[in-house]
Amino acid sequence: MGSFKIIGEKKLSGTVQPQGAKNEALQVIAATLLTKQKIIISNIPNIIDVVCLINILKGLGVNVIKKSKNTYSFEAKNIDINYLKSDHFKQNSQKIRGSIMIMGPLLARFGKIILYPPGGDKIGRRRIDTHFMGLSKLGAIFKKNDNNSYEISCKKLAGNYILLEEASVTGTANIIMAAVLSKGLTTIYNAACEPYIQQLCKMLQSMGAKISGVGSNLLIIKGVKKLSGCKHKILPDMIEIGSWIGLAAMTQSEIRIKNASLKNLGNILSVFQKMGIKIELIKDDIIVKKQKKYTIETFINGSILTVSDAPWPGFTPDLLSIILVTATQANGNLLIHQKMFESRLFFVDKLIDMGAQIILCDPHRATITGINRKYPLKGTIMTSPDIRAGISLLIAALSAKGTSIIHNIEQIDRGYEHIDKKLRALGASIERI
């Protein structure tokens, strides 16, 4: 288990280029299984979760070639479906939640798959019912085995009308990937419409899929017999972009975020601006201005500002941890309402140990009283419980007085590419120990 050693209170400055989006990468890499032809994907982030999924594809027989930095070609011409019975697949698939993304493509192309409960962040219940229910509507049959695995099979997938109970991003992606090779017409209502889903649909369209309604919560898919190869570029990671904004504010630094794809950020920037953070936009770049203090807005009637997560175009749940830690040094109060995951706020005890004034109201809500830089957070020893809490603790440590140690940094590496190198380039004091 690796660790970071951080000496805080360093003012940072410079320019960063965000990595490719983790959540999009997991979807579009899985989509390469839908065709025998070669697909080239650029801007793939070099992070643990993505590397693990690529290894699963290699185990299946996909010919994966690294063309250049962050660019790979995938050719799923000769697939060994029996690999799914191996211990190698079982171990790798249970490391990451993204392993579930191969279900739709393999079912559509080969009519069967074995699936183990996927891994990922321990942030509460993360049901996969949406995947199962949606694929069942297309004709898939599920059987649970004694070893806790699932066998999913079908004779031939057929289009259907599907009303999702929840706008699950990965659930929507799996259903889309199965539907593009299904017979007939599939309608998905209450579909997730995040930029990652839009990117997946655009990639599939370039492969020959017939999808309409992209960007909305109503998708109509006319199945085709086969798909071809294509080239695809992954968007910059909006969660990393939000992390840099929070980091700049907490450390009183000026940071320029290059090529941020502003049109795909939704209301992320406006939420940080409500926190009092000064942001300048130049072309497709974000400049977070250096400022000693920032004041949280209130609602029009003077009541405490509430930031809550919601399906797109609502605020992404992956950035609530960043908003929370950024609020600890603000002037004003904030209520965080994490609706989707009941264990995601439990990391606040570590921030409280550092001197933050936070009350965990219940598993879903926390109130933060900003200390307005009356005193800095103090360095401490802590352990990263998941990706987003981990980066929030890292931001807190970089702003804190003294030395901090963060253990279990593999959780951070699952979602952030070379984060320590990027931080040192900005002037941070951070090393792996």
Secondary structure, 3 states (H helix, E strand, C coil): CCEEEEECCCCCEEEECCCECHHHHHHHHHHHHHCCCEEEEECCCCCHHHHHHHHHHHHHCCEEEEEECCEEEEECCCCCHHHHHCHHHHHHHCCCHHHHHHHHHHHHHHCEEEECCCCCCCCCCCCCHHHHHHHHHCCCEEEECCCCCEEEECCCCECCEEECCCCCHHHHHHHHHHHCCCECEEEEECCCCCHHHHHHHHHHHHCCCEEECCCCCEEEEECCCCCCCEEEECCECHHHHHHHHHHHHHCCCEEEECCCCHHHCCCHHHHHHHCCCCEEEECCEEEECCCCCCECCCCCCCCCEEEECCCCCCCCHHHHHHHHHHHCCCEEEEEEECCCCCCCCCCHHHHHHCCCEEEEEECCEEEEEEECCCCCCECCEEECCCHHHHHHHHHHHHHCECEEEEECCHHHHCCCCCHHHHHHHHCCEEEEC
